[in-house]
Amino acid sequence: MTSDTPVSFDPGSVPFRVGQGFDVHRTSDDADRTLVLGGVEFPGSPGLVGHSDADVVAHACIDALLGAAGLGDIGQMFPDTDPGFSDADSVALLRRAAEAVRSAGWVPANIDCAVVLDRPRLAPVKEQMQINLSEAVGAPVSVKGRRTEGIGSLGRGEGIVAWAVAMVVR
């Protein structure tokens, strides 16, 4: 076979796929906005700006799942221009995304998510976050907190970032 010989590939024959998700939201000045991460509320912590509840953890997981199944991204499935998603529970949206993945013939195998923030501390509620997300997906979801050590705008508490990787299988 030469380098100019086309390679035939049947994407339907692949038994698994991997997707990557990313989300970032800036901190809100609205004192009534509650911070929600992985379906857990953090009273006393500034909330995040967003059309829904701005749960960056759930959003990154949604994007990773949808990408793995070839179903686009969170903005296509749950557009922020749709008033029906205003203040939506992002864990409920994650559940809907997992159902769409299953309807497309894939089964979520796992999701791994890293969250970058200095405050609040995730360790005391990390297990509850993982339970909330895993129940919504129907597969294990792990969450890791990463601190910025005070570097940059995230270190100043100006926002929160999350990355996720998902695997789906046939």
Phi, psi and omega in degrees: 000133178263168183294340179264007177278123180296141178261128177273138183216127177255102181300337179289345181272353182283126183280347179209159177218157180235140177229153180242139178234153180214142172208151177213138174223143177273158180290139181272149173272353182285112182296340181273353182277123181267137176286129177233126177225123180059031179079006179253131177274144180240083180301141179089347176262140179299136178286181181247150178284132178179162179289319177267210176282359175064033179285095184299329180293308179298321181296316178296321178296319178299311181299320180296315179298311181297319178296318180298323182271359181071033184253024178086218183221177184300323181293332177282318183281323183229071186296141180284001174269353181269114180299341179294342180258007178297127181060023181296149173284113186291334176292325175294323176294322177299318178300316179296320178296319178297322177295320178295322177298315178295320179296334179275004176093011179247157177237124176300131179260317176189163173223139175238127185233134174247133182243131182250115179192155175264325179219146357283170177284133181272334187311316182295338183237006184303319180298319179294322176301314181296322177295311181303311183291317180297319178296322180292321183277328186081025180201162181297135173233124177254146180233134177235130175269138178231133179264154180270350185059031176080009183273134172071189184294327177293323178295335176272004178078023183275356179176180179222141181238146174219141173239146177218151174234132180236147172242134173237151182231160176269000000 
